[in-house]
Amino acid sequence: MDWQPFDSSWLIDLAKQQMPKETWLVEALSLCTEVAEDSSGTYAYFIPREQADGNTDWDFNKNISLRDPEFGELVLDVLNNGRIGGMEFLDKVRT
């Protein structure tokens, strides 16, 4: 995967607006400083997926949905360690 720098400020703004009581989410999103998209452009990784096999860094906990005016519905994969593993662009999946 090709990793690129990522500015998560727009996601942080969405989280503050749409989930103001989930203050931990702002901190988790601030750790998303690099991104790699899958070949379809429907999923963005913030933690290398290769770490999923036998690595606790990719132990999945839950999903959180946010709505962005430009990208539509976004689904964040929250891992057991509180980090955001990646984000699915749900509207792209549906088309």
N, C-alpha and C positions, 0 to 999 in steps of 0.2 A: 504494500500500500504506500501511496505517496502522501506523506505527512506535511501539512502546511500550518503556519501560524494561524491562530483563530482568535478573534475578538468576540468574547462572549457578552459584551455589554448589552447588546440588544436582547439576549435571552434573560439576562439579569433584570432588565427593565420589565420584560413581560412577567417574570416571576413576581416582582414587587407589586405590579398592578393586579395580577390575577390570583395570586396566592400570598397575600401579605403576611399571613400568620405563619407561613412556612419559612421562617428566617434562615434555617439551615440550607435551604435550596439556593439562596443567593451565594453563600459560601461555596457550596458544591459546584455551582456554575462558574464561579470565579477561577476554579481549578482547571477548567476546560480551556486550555491555552493552545492546543494543537488539535487538528482535525484531519481525518482521512475519510473520504467518501467511498462507498461501494461503487461498482461499475455502473449500476442503474441510476445512481444519484438519488436514491430513496432513503439511504441510511448514512449517517455521519458517525464515525467512531471517535471517541475522545480518549479511550484507553485501547491499546492494541488488542484485537480479538484473539490473537494467538495466545494471549495470557489466559484465555478461558479454560483451556484444557488443564485441569488439575491445579489451577491457580485461584486462590481465594479472591484475587482482585476482580474476577468476573462472576462472582456468586450473585445471581440476580435476586432482588428483593421485590420491587414493584415498579409500576409505570405511573408517570405523571403526565397529564395532557395540558398543553398550553395552546392558545390560538394566536397566530401571528397574522396581521393584515396582508402581508405579502405572500407568505408560504402556506397559510392555512393551518390545519391542525398538526401539531407537533407532539410526538410521544417520546418522553424521556425515559430511558432505562436507568432506574436507580439501583445501584448495587448494594449488597449487604454492608459494605464498608462506608456507605453514604455518598460515594462518588457517583458521578453520572458517566455511565459506560458509553452511551451513545444516544442518538436521536433519530427517530424515524419521521420522515416527511409524509404523513399519512395521505394527504391529498394527492401526492404523486403516485402513491401505491394504488389508489382507487381509479386512476385514469388509465 
